[in-house]
């Protein structure tokens, strides 16, 4: 219970910074997550905020998405419009039961739903304070190859990092990224270059996603050339993709392959922006070492990067807009094939470990 209380305090006081009379909406899945919900509610009330908790059932939500109509899309859009107009802060607690929800949702209707909700989703993401996390589940424990009790302890340790210390430790990396023009990434079946010149670097230290531990920017939209092959499986739109390999020319994906080429093609045909990249990030949460098919954890893996087809964030806009944002992860530690990252032709990380003195404190042990 002590870890639950600590996590709730981080969410309310560090991530959301809830103030008196601010309205907080908690959306949660799984009755298993209720101890955390209760502690968040208590902490918001302690801050004299106004709080509402809504339970959402994954099976029912999925059934509705599989049977979308224009009227349902209008209703869901109006619900989101109401939320962003009436709440200051949002907490979303997921409880994963399967990676295959959304598998049978009609692609056209799904895209129509995303397009309809997009204006309000952008307000929520860019103009409101929010937190997203996954409460530890048996499915997650199984994917992480841990017992439920082992995974609970692991996930709580990952989520309750000292985020203020993490932020301070990340400042030299942010400074270096903001001085960099050319980036080169080399790994097995990977050799890709791009520019990040003039784009800000954003430290992620527990203010939105939990667990956290990354610093991201975006490539200049048309600067990406070469091939990248990801070595972490990625659940997306009800499918699990492995061995995703993308080849770029002048920023655009011109060739893509995976274990499911048909579905992969469908994703990259979502819209024009789906074939361009909206984010480049280095992960360094040193509690998280192995992939488990949960992007909230996998994108923070020590010694990893993610290179993301789709929409850029308003915090670091490179001009790319899309209804997708697909964080695909490459681990560069030796046991995953190793690799190097160069900034302006200077080696800054080798086999997942930073080699510059000013960055070595970010390395995993």
C-alpha positions as CSV (number, residue, x, y, z in Angstrom):
1,X,0.0,0.0,0.0
2,X,2.9,2.3,0.6
3,X,3.9,2.2,-3.1
4,X,0.3,2.9,-4.1
5,X,0.2,6.0,-1.9
6,X,3.6,7.1,-3.2
7,X,2.4,6.7,-6.8
8,X,-0.8,8.6,-6.1
9,X,1.2,11.5,-4.6
10,X,3.4,11.6,-7.7
11,X,0.4,11.7,-10.0
12,X,-1.4,14.5,-8.1
13,X,1.5,16.6,-6.9
14,X,4.3,16.1,-9.5
15,X,2.5,15.2,-12.7
16,X,-0.7,17.1,-12.5
17,X,0.2,19.8,-9.9
18,X,-3.5,19.9,-8.9
19,X,-4.6,23.3,-7.4
20,X,-7.5,24.2,-5.3
21,X,-10.9,23.9,-7.0
22,X,-9.4,22.4,-10.2
23,X,-11.5,19.6,-11.7
24,X,-9.8,16.2,-12.2
25,X,-11.4,13.3,-14.2
26,X,-10.1,9.8,-13.5
27,X,-11.0,7.2,-16.1
28,X,-10.0,3.7,-15.0
29,X,-10.3,0.1,-16.2
30,X,-10.3,-3.1,-14.0
31,X,-11.5,-3.3,-10.5
32,X,-8.0,-4.3,-9.6
33,X,-6.9,-0.7,-10.1
34,X,-9.4,0.7,-7.5
35,X,-6.8,0.9,-4.6
36,X,-4.8,3.4,-6.8
37,X,-8.0,5.3,-7.8
38,X,-9.0,5.6,-4.2
39,X,-5.6,7.1,-3.2
40,X,-5.6,9.5,-6.1
41,X,-9.1,10.7,-5.1
42,X,-8.0,11.1,-1.5
43,X,-4.9,13.1,-2.6
44,X,-7.0,15.4,-5.0
45,X,-9.4,16.1,-2.1
46,X,-6.5,16.8,0.2
47,X,-5.4,19.5,-2.4
48,X,-9.0,20.8,-2.3
49,X,-9.6,19.8,-5.8
50,X,-12.8,18.5,-7.4
51,X,-12.6,14.9,-8.6
52,X,-14.7,12.4,-10.5
53,X,-13.9,8.8,-11.2
54,X,-15.4,6.9,-14.2
55,X,-15.1,3.1,-14.6
56,X,-14.8,1.9,-18.2
57,X,-15.2,-1.7,-19.1
58,X,-12.7,-2.9,-21.8
59,X,-15.0,-5.5,-23.3
60,X,-17.9,-3.2,-23.6
61,X,-15.8,-0.4,-25.0
62,X,-14.3,-2.8,-27.6
63,X,-17.8,-4.1,-28.6
64,X,-18.9,-0.5,-29.2
65,X,-15.8,0.2,-31.3
66,X,-16.4,-2.9,-33.4
67,X,-19.9,-1.6,-34.1
68,X,-19.2,2.0,-34.7
69,X,-21.9,4.1,-36.5
70,X,-21.9,7.8,-37.4
71,X,-24.2,8.4,-34.4
72,X,-21.9,6.7,-32.0
73,X,-19.0,8.7,-33.4
74,X,-20.9,12.0,-32.9
75,X,-21.8,10.9,-29.3
76,X,-18.2,10.0,-28.4
77,X,-16.9,13.2,-29.9
78,X,-19.4,15.2,-27.9
79,X,-18.4,13.4,-24.7
80,X,-14.7,14.3,-25.3
81,X,-15.7,17.9,-26.1
82,X,-17.6,18.1,-22.8
83,X,-14.6,16.7,-20.9
84,X,-12.0,19.1,-22.3
85,X,-14.3,22.0,-21.7
86,X,-15.1,21.1,-18.1
87,X,-12.0,19.4,-16.6
88,X,-8.5,20.8,-15.9
89,X,-6.7,17.5,-15.4
90,X,-7.1,13.9,-16.7
91,X,-5.9,10.6,-15.3
92,X,-6.3,7.5,-17.5
93,X,-5.6,4.1,-15.8
94,X,-5.6,1.2,-18.2
95,X,-5.7,-2.5,-17.1
96,X,-4.6,-4.6,-19.9
97,X,-6.5,-7.8,-20.6
98,X,-5.5,-8.4,-24.2
99,X,-3.3,-7.0,-27.0
100,X,-6.0,-7.9,-29.5
101,X,-8.8,-5.4,-28.7
102,X,-9.6,-3.3,-31.8
103,X,-8.7,-6.2,-34.1
104,X,-12.1,-6.3,-35.8
105,X,-12.9,-2.6,-35.8
106,X,-13.5,-1.4,-39.3
107,X,-10.5,0.6,-40.4
108,X,-12.5,3.3,-42.2
109,X,-14.8,3.9,-39.2
110,X,-11.8,3.8,-36.8
111,X,-10.1,6.5,-38.8
112,X,-13.4,8.5,-39.0
113,X,-13.6,8.3,-35.2
114,X,-10.0,9.5,-34.7
115,X,-10.5,12.4,-37.2
116,X,-13.8,13.4,-35.5
117,X,-12.2,13.4,-32.0
118,X,-8.9,14.9,-33.1
119,X,-9.6,18.6,-32.3
120,X,-10.6,17.8,-28.7
121,X,-7.8,15.2,-28.3
122,X,-5.3,17.9,-29.2
123,X,-6.8,20.2,-26.6
124,X,-6.5,17.5,-24.0
125,X,-2.9,16.6,-24.9
126,X,-1.6,20.1,-25.5
127,X,-3.7,22.4,-23.3
128,X,-4.6,20.3,-20.3
129,X,-2.6,18.3,-17.7
130,X,-2.8,14.6,-18.1
131,X,-1.4,11.3,-16.9
132,X,-1.5,7.9,-18.6
133,X,-0.5,4.6,-16.9
134,X,-1.2,0.9,-16.9
135,X,-2.0,-0.7,-13.6
136,X,-0.1,-4.0,-13.3
137,X,-2.1,-6.9,-14.7
138,X,-1.7,-10.7,-14.9
139,X,-1.4,-10.3,-18.7
140,X,1.4,-7.8,-18.3
141,X,3.2,-10.0,-15.8
142,X,3.0,-13.0,-18.2
143,X,4.4,-10.9,-21.1
144,X,7.2,-9.7,-18.8
145,X,7.9,-13.3,-17.8
146,X,7.3,-12.5,-14.2
147,X,5.0,-13.8,-11.5
148,X,2.2,-11.3,-10.7
149,X,3.8,-10.3,-7.4
150,X,7.2,-9.8,-9.1
151,X,5.7,-7.7,-11.8
152,X,3.7,-5.6,-9.3
153,X,7.0,-4.7,-7.5
154,X,8.8,-4.1,-10.7
155,X,6.1,-1.9,-12.2
156,X,5.7,0.1,-9.0
157,X,9.5,0.7,-8.8
158,X,9.5,1.8,-12.5
159,X,6.6,4.1,-12.0
160,X,7.7,5.7,-8.7
161,X,11.1,6.9,-9.9
162,X,12.6,10.1,-8.5
163,X,11.3,12.2,-11.3
164,X,12.8,15.5,-10.1
165,X,16.2,13.9,-10.0
166,X,15.6,12.3,-13.4
167,X,14.8,15.8,-14.9
168,X,18.0,17.3,-13.5
169,X,20.1,14.4,-14.7
170,X,18.6,14.8,-18.2
171,X,19.5,18.4,-18.7
172,X,22.9,17.8,-20.3
173,X,21.3,15.4,-22.9
174,X,18.7,18.1,-23.7
175,X,21.4,20.7,-24.2
176,X,23.4,18.4,-26.4
177,X,20.4,17.5,-28.6
178,X,19.4,21.1,-29.0
179,X,22.9,21.9,-30.4
180,X,22.9,18.9,-32.8
181,X,22.2,19.0,-36.5
182,X,22.9,15.5,-37.9
183,X,22.0,12.2,-36.2
184,X,23.1,8.8,-37.4
185,X,21.9,5.5,-35.9
186,X,23.7,2.3,-36.7
187,X,22.6,-1.2,-35.6
188,X,21.9,-4.6,-37.2
189,X,20.0,-4.0,-40.5
190,X,19.9,-0.3,-39.5
191,X,21.8,2.7,-40.9
192,X,19.8,5.9,-40.9
193,X,20.5,9.6,-40.8
194,X,18.4,12.7,-40.2
195,X,18.6,16.3,-38.9
196,X,17.2,17.6,-35.7
197,X,18.5,21.1,-36.2
198,X,16.4,23.9,-34.7
199,X,14.0,21.6,-32.9
200,X,13.6,21.5,-29.1
201,X,14.4,18.5,-27.0
202,X,11.8,17.6,-24.4
203,X,12.7,15.8,-21.1
204,X,10.0,13.4,-20.1
205,X,10.2,12.9,-16.3
206,X,6.8,11.8,-15.0
207,X,4.6,14.7,-16.1
208,X,2.4,12.8,-18.6
209,X,3.4,9.1,-19.1
210,X,4.2,6.9,-16.1
211,X,6.6,5.2,-16.0
212,X,8.9,7.7,-17.6
213,X,12.5,8.3,-18.6
214,X,13.2,9.7,-22.1
215,X,14.2,12.8,-23.9
216,X,12.6,13.4,-27.3
217,X,12.8,15.7,-30.3
218,X,11.7,15.3,-33.9
219,X,13.5,14.9,-37.2
220,X,13.4,17.7,-39.7
221,X,10.5,16.2,-41.7
222,X,12.2,15.6,-45.1
223,X,15.7,14.8,-43.7
224,X,15.3,11.1,-43.0
225,X,17.3,8.7,-45.2
226,X,18.2,5.1,-44.8
227,X,16.8,2.0,-43.1
228,X,15.9,1.2,-39.5
229,X,14.9,-2.2,-38.3
230,X,13.2,-2.4,-34.9
231,X,13.8,-5.4,-32.6
232,X,11.0,-4.9,-30.1
233,X,7.5,-6.4,-30.8
234,X,4.8,-3.8,-31.0
235,X,1.1,-4.3,-30.4
236,X,-0.8,-1.8,-32.6
237,X,-4.5,-1.6,-33.7
238,X,-5.2,-5.1,-32.5
239,X,-2.2,-6.8,-34.1
240,X,1.3,-7.6,-32.9
241,X,4.1,-6.6,-35.2
242,X,7.6,-8.0,-35.2
243,X,10.7,-7.3,-37.2
244,X,9.4,-4.0,-38.6
245,X,11.8,-2.5,-41.0
246,X,11.4,0.9,-42.7
247,X,13.3,2.5,-45.5
248,X,13.1,6.3,-45.9
249,X,13.9,8.6,-48.7
250,X,13.8,12.4,-48.1
251,X,11.7,11.8,-45.0
252,X,9.1,9.4,-46.5
253,X,8.7,5.7,-45.9
254,X,9.2,4.1,-49.3
255,X,9.5,0.5,-48.2
256,X,8.1,-1.3,-45.2
257,X,8.1,-4.9,-44.0
258,X,7.2,-6.9,-41.0
259,X,5.5,-10.2,-40.0
260,X,2.3,-8.8,-41.3
261,X,2.9,-6.7,-44.4
262,X,-0.8,-6.3,-45.3
263,X,-1.7,-4.7,-41.9
264,X,1.5,-2.7,-42.0
265,X,0.6,-1.2,-45.3
266,X,-2.9,-0.4,-44.0
267,X,-1.4,1.6,-41.1
268,X,0.9,3.6,-43.4
269,X,-2.0,4.4,-45.7
270,X,-4.0,6.0,-42.9
271,X,-3.0,9.5,-44.2
272,X,-0.1,11.3,-45.8
273,X,1.6,12.0,-42.5
274,X,1.7,8.3,-41.5
275,X,4.7,7.8,-43.8
276,X,6.7,10.5,-42.1
277,X,8.3,10.6,-38.7
278,X,7.0,12.8,-35.8
279,X,9.4,11.8,-32.9
280,X,12.9,10.6,-32.2
281,X,13.7,9.7,-28.6
282,X,16.3,8.1,-26.3
283,X,15.0,5.9,-23.5
284,X,16.8,5.5,-20.1
285,X,14.6,4.4,-17.3
286,X,17.2,2.1,-15.6
287,X,14.6,-0.1,-13.9
288,X,13.2,-1.2,-17.3
289,X,15.5,-3.5,-19.2
290,X,13.4,-6.0,-21.2
291,X,10.6,-5.5,-23.7
292,X,7.1,-6.6,-22.7
293,X,4.9,-5.4,-25.5
294,X,3.6,-2.4,-23.6
295,X,4.8,0.9,-25.2
296,X,4.5,2.8,-21.9
297,X,7.4,0.6,-20.6
298,X,9.1,-0.4,-23.8
299,X,9.8,3.1,-25.0
300,X,11.6,3.9,-21.7
301,X,13.9,0.8,-21.9
302,X,17.5,1.6,-20.8
303,X,19.7,1.7,-23.9
304,X,16.8,2.1,-26.4
305,X,15.6,4.6,-28.9
306,X,12.2,5.0,-30.5
307,X,11.7,6.5,-34.0
308,X,8.0,7.2,-34.5
309,X,6.0,7.3,-37.7
310,X,3.1,9.7,-37.5
311,X,2.1,13.0,-35.8
312,X,4.6,15.2,-34.1
313,X,3.8,16.8,-30.7
314,X,3.0,20.5,-30.3
315,X,5.9,20.7,-27.9
316,X,8.3,19.8,-30.7
317,X,6.4,20.4,-34.0
318,X,8.2,19.4,-37.2
319,X,5.1,20.0,-39.4
320,X,4.0,16.4,-39.6
321,X,0.3,15.8,-38.9
322,X,-1.3,12.4,-38.8
323,X,-4.0,10.3,-37.1
324,X,-1.3,7.8,-36.1
325,X,1.6,8.1,-33.7
326,X,3.4,4.7,-33.5
327,X,6.3,4.4,-31.1
328,X,8.5,1.7,-32.6
329,X,11.5,0.7,-30.4
330,X,15.1,-0.4,-31.1
331,X,17.2,-1.6,-28.2
332,X,20.9,-1.1,-28.8
333,X,22.3,-3.0,-25.8
334,X,24.9,-5.8,-26.7
335,X,22.4,-8.7,-26.1
336,X,20.1,-7.1,-28.6
337,X,22.8,-6.7,-31.3
338,X,24.4,-3.5,-30.1
339,X,24.7,-0.3,-32.1
340,X,25.8,3.3,-32.1
341,X,24.4,6.8,-32.1
342,X,26.3,9.7,-33.6
343,X,25.5,13.4,-33.1
344,X,27.3,15.5,-35.8
345,X,29.7,12.5,-36.5
346,X,30.6,12.2,-32.8
347,X,29.8,8.9,-31.0
348,X,27.5,9.7,-28.1
349,X,26.2,6.2,-27.2
350,X,27.5,2.8,-28.0
351,X,25.7,-0.5,-27.2
352,X,23.2,1.4,-25.2
353,X,25.7,3.2,-22.9
354,X,26.4,6.9,-23.2
355,X,30.2,7.5,-23.8
356,X,30.4,11.2,-23.2
357,X,31.3,12.1,-19.6
358,X,28.5,14.6,-19.2
359,X,25.9,11.8,-20.0
360,X,27.4,8.8,-18.3
361,X,25.2,9.3,-15.2
362,X,22.2,8.3,-17.3
363,X,23.7,4.8,-18.1
364,X,22.1,1.6,-16.8
365,X,23.9,-0.8,-14.5
